[in-house]
Amino acid sequence: TDGELVYFNNPMWPGEAHSLKVEKILYQGKSEFQEILVFESSMYGKVLALDGIVQLTERDECAYQEMIAHLPLCSIPSPKTVLVLGGGDGGVLREIARHSSVEHIDICEIDKMVIDVCKKFFPDLSVGFEDPRVRLHIDDAVKFIRDTPEGMYDAIIVDSSDPIGPARELVEKPFFEIIARALRPGGVLCNQAESMWLHTHLIQEMLSICRETFDTVHYAWASVPTYPSGVIGFLLCSTNGPPVDFLNPINPIDKQEVVKSKRELKFYNSEIHKAAFALPAFAKRELSSF
Ligand SMILES: NCCCN[C@H]1CC[C@H](N)CC1
């Protein structure tokens, strides 16, 4: 509606509507995969929406990008090779670049238009593409990961949109199986895992698939005010090999002095890392593996 982005009538959150006041539309387009909208909001800075669903806002993107990158990378001693599936805005790349042990970052994003739009309107996120360790692949994630040699990566981060558009395949069993094959023993996967308030059925399905496919599986969450229900979850998995203790970050990133050129962390720290795995009683019952 005019002057307001309202995302409702979406099977992902039936009967709910979430809206942000649109102060000024900055870009509106349609790629071969989805509608792309960028607008200036009243309180959250610029906003990127795909098919009318908020993907990120300048004000709270830090919570999502920092957590999805540092929950896995701070859990293994010295990540060297990392793969990002999705993440075309570049925010996760910006966070991975904080880890000096990382030598090589592959990113596979299906929609080039998302990258081009974010380079124009979200320089604080697309700065991630400027890191010399990054290699960009415009491709379908399933196809890309299927062609990946076995044991290639220390960490894989699946920064996907909701599983009702181009990202639908990213919650199905075959996808997790080829991810497990592409990780080295003791390698880690972190993917976006929706909301414990809205999607416990979908999360349960993903958890049971991951428990058959990986050695360790945990669910963590963070507050992101502009996502439906104000929280977003993360699935943390590790392949069999050196055991990974996700709950006690052995490779802390928040102790590093901030290199002046890099922006400081705005959300993630080691305490939030540990707290992220603490679940409310209802979620423990519905999502626990124990
Ligand atoms: N890097 C952009 C974040 C994409 N993450 C998703 C956006 C849409 C939400 N409903 C779920 C998370």
The ligand as a Gaussian input file, in Angstrom:
#p B3LYP/6-31G(d) Opt

LIG

0 1
 N       21.398000     -11.741000       4.054000
 C       20.003000     -11.466000       4.052000
 C       19.266000     -12.234000       5.082000
 C       18.340000     -13.250000       4.513000
 N       17.738000     -13.972000       5.597000
 C       16.330000     -14.193000       5.594000
 C       15.531000     -13.014000       5.134000
 C       14.045000     -13.291000       5.199000
 C       13.600000     -13.771000       6.578000
 N       12.187000     -14.064000       6.593000
 C       14.406000     -14.953000       7.025000
 C       15.880000     -14.651000       6.983000

